[in-house]
Amino acid sequence: MKVRDYMNTEPVTLTPDTKLHKAVDVFLAHRISGASVVDIHGTLVGVLSESDCLRGILNGSYFDEAGGTVGSFMSEVVETIDADANILKAAEHFVQKNRRRLPVMERGRLVGQISRRDLLLALKSFNDQGKPKRG
């Protein structure tokens, strides 16, 4: 079982010039806690989390500004996972690094996103099929 078998192939994405308040609206509307940030060519350039949004909103409150843009508060160092990665190894990585979601890449391009919920579904399916359970 591979990451590609359980990833979301249509993840919500933002652009660096998206206003922070718009990003918050997107998070709330889609019930997500973070999103990949892509440039006009679809290249992954960062990730934005709820924490980044809170930081931006608080920063705006202190300086009496509207909050700025996604590009000002996103994390530019992005940890990703390959679409062909083993799902069990991915789950172990999520646990070890305490991740909620990771962008999924294939040949340098963003092709999806995998979340804790996706991994739970994969592991449940794995165990329901009568495969040996870990642990």
Secondary structure, DSSP 8 states (H G I E B T S, - for coil): -BGGGTSBSS--EE-TTSBHHHHHHHHHHHT-SEEEEE-TT--EEEEEEHHHHHHHHHHHHHTT----BHHHHSBSS---EETTSBHHHHHHHHHHHT-SEEEEEETTEEEEEEEHHHHHHHHHHHHHTT-----
